Amino acid sequence: MTRITFMTCAATAALALASSVLAAPALASPSTATPTPSTPTPSSPTPSSPAPSTPASSTATPATPSAAGPDRGAFGQATLTGFASLPAQTFVPGSEPSGSLLGTAPVNGITPPFPGQPVQGFSGIVRRHDGTYDVLSDNGFGNKANSSDFLLRIHRIKPDFRAKSVQVLGGFNLTDPRGLVPFPLTRQDRTLTGADFDVESIVRTTDGTYWIGDEFGPFLLHFDRKGRLLQAPIELPGVKAPENPALNGGQPNLASSKGYEGMARSVDGRRLYPLLEGTVNGDPAGTLRMNEFDLRKGAYTGRRWTYRLDDPSHSIGDAIAVDRNRFLIIERDNLQGDAAKVKRIYLADMRDRDGDGALDKTLVADLLNIADPRGLGGTAGTFRFPFQTIEDVAILDDRTLAVLDDNNFPFSNGRTPGQADDNEFITIKLTQGLQADPRVSR
């Protein structure tokens, strides 16, 4: 089994996974229609919780990622239970043009610049428990230099699995009207753009406000329910990406676009667990830091864990809490289409089950090997989710997950070569229950 090495001390505990037989919830159909894309043909082949327990620290040299594989025995092949898709060329009504810095050569059959702001790049998801979801678009077109005309935005969407479509109900841009960002922004109206922040993860807290993880700092960003920044960006002590405006000639110790790709909120709503996508300089290759942030104190606690990738070339896509000790984490390679080999969801436990100062990863779902006996995603058989970036997971019930891709509009073409990927929204049923904290699905 692959291990995640702790940086703190505590006691050990045991974990037992038991089966649960919960039916997948039926999400209501949207009241207004959206364009229905063609269905793809599958590619080949209680009271508040205490803080998480942590094991005794270990000074032993950790095994390399290839030396210990994940425990793959607990869960079998997941089954596709829902498929919906939002066409790639979906734009925010009445929005400003975008993509002016991409040139004029066609990309996957689409020629920039674009007539509006694309509804794309879903890099984080919040379930609203009424059949709708908040989804976070990332920085736009892939980097700081080409995304100054992409407006950062949270969209409200509703999947209709009967019609296999996704309705965009609305949304709001992220702004800094109070001037809390201490460095210059791209726009005078202080609407935030993809040249200001690369937003990649999102949670909503019990007061209805949003915390968003950024990759340029990396920063934590706190917004009200209308997308207005509530406080200055919060830096991660001791870690700086190349885009960090406070470098002042110093050297970054985190690669570009490797900041807070995933972030989970504790089930009691008191803490955040932001997870870096890349390895900090000096850390063992393929190890990613997960930090703890206390929402009541508004500060990092100093507690830290390490998630170990199966291979140093992999990345994580999202993280969500299952209970006070466990998380679901998407791990992926950087490939797409038939070339894709690793698109996985792991159950990662913060407890040390064998007392060696490490925790385990258990494979929950292989997204390239999903059973589709009813042909919901195309031809009946095996369904693949072969996208380069898969960055959204939500728990619908103890055995059912929602999973979405980041389509990197207009660049990714994992579903059909030469054709820009849609935003696909699937639900999958696991072979056994997660034994999740009931608060997760309320």
C-alpha positions in Angstrom: 0.0 0.0 0.0 1.1 3.5 -0.7 1.7 5.6 2.4 1.3 9.2 3.4 3.9 10.3 5.9 2.8 12.4 8.8 4.6 15.5 10.0 2.9 15.5 13.4 2.4 13.2 16.4 -0.7 11.4 17.9 -2.2 8.0 18.4 -3.1 5.3 16.0 -6.5 3.9 15.3 -8.1 1.1 13.2 -10.4 1.5 10.2 -12.9 -1.0 8.9 -14.9 -0.4 5.7 -18.4 -2.0 5.7 -20.9 -2.3 2.9 -23.8 0.1 2.6 -26.7 -0.2 0.2 -27.9 3.3 -0.5 -29.6 4.2 -3.7 -28.3 6.9 -5.9 -30.4 10.1 -5.6 -32.4 11.2 -8.6 -31.6 14.8 -9.5 -34.5 16.9 -10.7 -34.6 17.9 -14.4 -34.0 21.5 -15.2 -37.0 23.6 -16.1 -35.4 25.1 -19.2 -33.6 23.2 -21.9 -29.9 23.6 -22.8 -28.3 22.2 -26.0 -28.0 18.5 -25.7 -24.6 17.3 -27.0 -24.2 14.0 -28.7 -23.4 11.1 -26.4 -19.8 10.1 -26.7 -18.7 6.6 -27.7 -16.5 5.2 -25.1 -12.8 5.1 -25.9 -11.1 1.8 -26.1 -9.9 -0.2 -23.6 -23.8 14.6 16.2 -21.7 17.0 18.1 -18.7 18.7 16.4 -15.9 16.4 15.5 -12.5 16.7 17.2 -9.4 17.4 15.1 -8.2 14.4 13.1 -6.0 11.9 15.0 -2.4 11.7 13.9 0.1 8.9 14.5 3.4 8.9 16.3 6.1 10.6 14.1 8.6 8.4 12.4 12.1 9.2 11.5 12.4 6.4 9.0 13.2 7.2 5.4 9.9 7.0 3.5 9.6 4.5 0.7 9.7 5.9 -2.8 6.3 6.1 -4.5 7.1 3.1 -6.7 8.1 0.9 -3.7 4.7 0.6 -2.2 1.5 0.4 -4.2 -2.0 1.3 -3.0 -4.3 -1.2 -1.5 -6.6 -2.1 -4.4 -8.5 -4.9 -2.9 -11.3 -3.2 -1.0 -13.4 -1.7 -3.9 -14.3 -3.3 -7.2 -15.4 -1.8 -10.5 -17.6 1.3 -10.2 -20.8 1.5 -12.3 -21.9 4.5 -14.3 -25.3 5.7 -13.0 -25.6 9.1 -14.7 -24.2 11.1 -17.7 -24.7 14.7 -18.7 -22.7 17.1 -20.8 -22.4 20.9 -21.3 -21.2 21.8 -24.8 -17.7 23.2 -25.0 -18.9 26.4 -26.7 -21.1 27.6 -23.9 -20.7 31.3 -22.9 -22.0 33.5 -20.2 -24.9 35.5 -21.7 -24.0 39.1 -22.4 -20.4 38.7 -21.2 -17.2 40.3 -22.4 -15.2 38.8 -25.2 -12.2 36.6 -24.2 -9.2 34.8 -25.6 -7.6 37.8 -27.3 -4.1 36.6 -26.3 -4.5 33.2 -27.8 -3.8 34.2 -31.4 -6.1 33.5 -34.3 -5.2 30.0 -35.3 -8.0 27.4 -34.8 -7.6 25.2 -31.7 -9.6 21.9 -31.9 -11.8 23.5 -34.6 -12.5 26.7 -32.5 -11.0 30.0 -33.5 -10.1 32.6 -30.9 -10.9 35.2 -29.7 -14.2 34.2 -28.3 -17.5 36.1 -28.3 -17.9 35.9 -24.6 -16.7 34.3 -21.3 -16.6 30.5 -21.7 -18.4 28.4 -19.1 -15.4 26.1 -18.8 -12.5 24.8 -16.8 -14.5 23.4 -13.8 -11.8 23.0 -11.1 -13.9 22.8 -8.0 -17.4 21.9 -7.0 -19.8 22.5 -4.1 -23.0 20.5 -3.8 -26.0 22.6 -2.8 -28.3 19.6 -1.9 -31.2 20.9 -4.1 -30.0 19.2 -7.3 -27.8 22.2 -8.2 -24.0 22.7 -7.8 -21.6 25.6 -7.7 -18.6 25.0 -10.0 -15.5 27.1 -10.1 -13.8 28.0 -13.4 -10.0 28.1 -13.2 -7.7 30.9 -14.4 -9.0 30.7 -18.0 -6.6 29.7 -20.7 -3.8 28.0 -18.9 -1.4 30.6 -17.6 -1.0 34.1 -16.2 0.2 35.6 -19.5 -2.8 34.6 -21.7 -5.7 34.9 -19.3 -6.0 38.6 -18.4 -9.4 38.8 -20.2 -10.8 35.8 -18.5 -13.0 36.8 -15.5 -12.9 34.5 -12.5 -16.4 33.1 -11.8 -18.5 30.7 -9.9 -21.3 29.1 -12.0 -24.5 27.6 -10.7 -25.4 24.4 -12.8 -28.0 21.7 -12.7 -27.5 18.4 -14.5 -30.4 16.6 -16.1 -29.4 12.9 -16.4 -32.5 12.0 -18.3 -31.8 14.6 -21.0 -28.0 14.1 -20.6 -27.6 17.8 -20.5 -26.4 20.5 -18.0 -28.3 23.7 -17.4 -26.3 26.9 -16.4 -28.6 28.7 -14.0 -26.4 31.7 -13.5 -23.4 32.7 -11.4 -21.2 35.6 -10.3 -17.7 37.0 -10.9 -15.1 37.2 -8.2 -14.2 40.7 -7.2 -12.2 42.8 -4.7 -14.3 46.0 -4.3 -12.7 46.8 -0.9 -9.2 46.8 -2.3 -8.0 44.0 0.0 -5.5 42.5 -2.5 -2.2 44.3 -1.7 -0.7 44.0 -5.2 -1.8 45.6 -8.5 -4.7 43.9 -10.3 -5.4 43.7 -14.0 -8.6 45.6 -14.1 -9.4 49.0 -12.6 -12.9 47.8 -11.6 -11.1 45.1 -9.4 -13.0 42.2 -11.1 -10.5 39.4 -10.7 -9.0 37.7 -13.8 -6.9 34.7 -14.7 -3.8 37.0 -14.6 -4.4 37.8 -11.0 -5.1 34.4 -9.5 -5.3 30.8 -10.6 -8.3 29.5 -8.6 -8.5 25.7 -8.5 -10.4 24.5 -5.4 -13.4 25.7 -3.5 -15.5 24.9 -0.4 -18.5 26.6 1.1 -18.6 27.1 4.9 -21.5 27.0 7.3 -22.0 30.8 7.0 -22.5 30.6 3.3 -19.1 32.1 2.4 -16.6 30.5 0.1 -12.9 29.6 0.6 -11.0 29.2 -2.6 -7.5 27.7 -3.1 -5.1 29.5 -5.6 -2.0 28.3 -7.3 -0.2 31.6 -8.0 0.7 32.2 -4.3 -0.4 29.8 -3.3 -3.1 31.7 -1.5 -6.3 31.0 0.4 -9.0 33.5 -0.7 -12.2 34.1 1.3 -15.3 35.5 -0.5 -18.8 36.3 0.5 -21.8 34.6 -1.1 -21.8 37.1 -3.9 -18.1 36.6 -4.8 -16.7 39.7 -3.0 -13.3 39.2 -1.3 -13.6 39.4 2.5 -10.0 39.6 3.5 -6.5 39.9 2.1 -5.1 36.7 0.4 -3.6 34.4 2.9 -0.1 33.0 2.0 1.2 29.6 2.9 4.2 30.2 5.1 7.5 29.0 3.6 6.1 28.2 0.2 6.1 30.4 -2.9 5.3 29.8 -6.5 7.0 31.6 -9.4 3.9 33.8 -9.9 3.9 35.0 -6.2 4.0 38.8 -6.3 6.0 38.8 -3.0 9.0 37.0 -4.4 10.9 40.3 -4.9 13.7 38.6 -6.7 13.8 35.6 -4.5 13.6 32.0 -5.6 10.3 30.1 -5.7 10.3 26.6 -4.1 7.1 25.4 -5.8 6.7 24.9 -9.6 4.3 26.9 -11.6 0.7 25.8 -11.5 1.3 23.5 -8.6 -0.5 25.2 -5.8 -3.8 24.5 -4.1 -5.4 22.1 -6.6 -7.5 20.4 -4.0 -9.1 21.6 -0.7 -11.4 19.8 1.7 -13.5 21.2 4.5 -13.7 19.2 7.7 -17.1 17.6 8.4 -17.6 19.8 11.5 -16.9 22.9 9.4 -14.0 24.1 11.5 -11.0 23.5 9.4 -9.7 23.5 5.8 -7.3 20.9 4.4 -5.7 22.5 1.3 -3.5 20.1 -0.8 -0.7 21.2 -3.1 -0.5 19.8 -6.6 3.3 19.8 -6.7 6.2 18.8 -4.5 7.9 21.6 -2.5 11.7 21.8 -3.3 13.6 19.6 -0.9 10.7 17.2 -0.2 10.9 13.7 -1.6 9.8 13.4 -5.2 6.1 12.7 -5.6 5.1 13.9 -2.1 2.5 16.6 -1.7 1.9 18.7 1.4 -1.6 18.8 2.9 -1.9 21.6 5.5 -4.5 22.4 8.1 -6.1 25.8 8.4 -8.3 26.8 11.4 -11.3 28.7 10.2 -12.1 30.1 13.7 -8.6 31.5 14.2 -8.1 32.4 10.6 -4.6 30.8 10.6 -2.7 27.7 9.7 -2.3 25.4 12.6 1.2 24.2 11.7 0.0 20.6 11.3 0.9 19.0 8.0 0.6 15.6 6.3 2.1 14.3 3.0 0.1 12.7 0.2 2.4 10.4 -1.9 1.6 10.0 -5.6 1.8 6.6 -7.2 4.3 8.2 -9.6 6.1 11.6 -9.3 4.8 12.5 -12.8 1.2 12.4 -11.5 -1.0 15.2 -10.2 -4.0 15.5 -7.9 -7.3 16.9 -9.1 -9.5 17.4 -6.1 -9.9 16.5 -2.4 -13.1 16.1 -0.3 -13.7 15.0 3.3 -15.4 11.7 4.0 -15.2 11.9 7.8 -12.8 13.5 10.3 -9.9 11.3 9.2 -10.5 10.3 5.6 -10.6 12.1 2.2 -11.4 11.2 -1.4 -8.6 12.4 -3.6 -8.4 12.3 -7.4 -5.0 11.3 -8.8 -4.3 11.4 -12.5 -1.6 11.3 -15.1 -1.1 14.2 -17.6 -2.4 12.2 -20.6 -5.8 12.1 -22.4 -7.8 10.0 -24.7 -6.5 6.5 -25.5 -3.1 7.4 -24.1 -4.5 8.1 -20.6 -3.5 5.4 -18.1 -4.2 6.8 -14.6 -7.4 8.5 -13.6 -8.2 7.3 -10.1 -10.1 8.2 -7.0 -8.4 7.2 -3.8 -9.7 7.0 -0.2 -6.9 8.5 1.9 -6.9 8.0 5.7 -5.1 10.3 8.1 -4.8 7.6 10.8 -1.9 5.2 11.0 -3.3 1.7 10.7 -0.1 -0.2 11.3 1.7 2.2 13.6 4.6 3.1 11.3 3.9 6.8 11.0 2.2 6.5 7.6 -1.4 6.3 6.3 -2.8 4.3 3.4 -4.4 4.9 0.0 -7.2 2.6 -1.1 -8.4 2.7 -4.7 -12.1 3.5 -4.7 -12.7 4.0 -8.5 -10.7 3.6 -11.7 -12.2 6.3 -14.0 -10.9 4.5 -17.0 -12.7 1.3 -16.2 -16.3 2.1 -15.2 -19.0 -0.5 -15.9 -21.8 0.9 -18.1 -24.2 -2.0 -18.6 -27.0 0.4 -19.7 -25.0 2.3 -22.2 -25.5 5.7 -20.4 -22.3 7.0 -21.8 -22.5 5.5 -25.2 -22.3 1.9 -26.1 -22.9 -0.6 -23.3 -19.8 -2.0 -21.9 -16.9 -0.2 -20.3 -17.0 3.6 -20.0 -13.8 5.7 -19.8 -13.4 9.2 -18.4 -10.2 9.9 -20.4 -9.7 13.6 -19.8 -6.3 15.2 -19.1 -7.6 17.0 -16.1 -10.4 15.6 -13.8 -10.8 18.1 -11.0 -14.2 17.7 -9.3 -15.6 15.0 -7.0 -18.6 15.2 -4.7 -20.3 12.7 -2.4 -24.0 12.2 -3.2 -24.6 9.3 -0.9 -22.5 6.6 0.8 -22.0 4.7 -2.5 -22.5 7.4 -5.1 -20.1 10.0 -6.4 -20.4 12.9 -8.8 -17.3 13.4 -11.0 -16.6 16.3 -13.5 -13.8 17.1 -15.9 -11.9 20.4 -16.4 -12.1 20.7 -20.2 -9.3 23.3 -20.5 -11.3 25.0 -23.2 -10.4 25.0 -26.1 -7.2 22.9 -25.7 -8.1 19.5 -24.4 -9.6 16.8 -26.7 -9.6 13.6 -24.6 -13.0 12.4 -25.7 -12.6 13.0 -29.5 -9.3 13.9 -31.2 -9.5 17.2 -32.8 -12.7 18.3 -31.0 -12.7 20.5 -27.9 -13.9 18.6 -24.9 -17.3 19.3 -23.3 -17.8 19.7 -19.6 -19.0 16.2 -18.7 -20.8 15.4 -15.4 -21.1 11.8 -14.4 -22.3 9.9 -11.4 -20.8 6.5 -10.4 -21.9 3.9 -7.9 -19.2 2.2 -5.8 -19.2 -1.5 -5.0 -19.4 -0.8 -1.3 -20.1 2.1 1.1 -17.6 4.7 2.2 -19.1 4.7 5.8 -19.0 8.4 5.4 -19.9 10.9 8.2 -23.7 11.6 7.7 -23.0 15.3 7.6 -21.2 14.9 4.3 -24.4 14.2 2.4 -26.7 16.6 4.3 
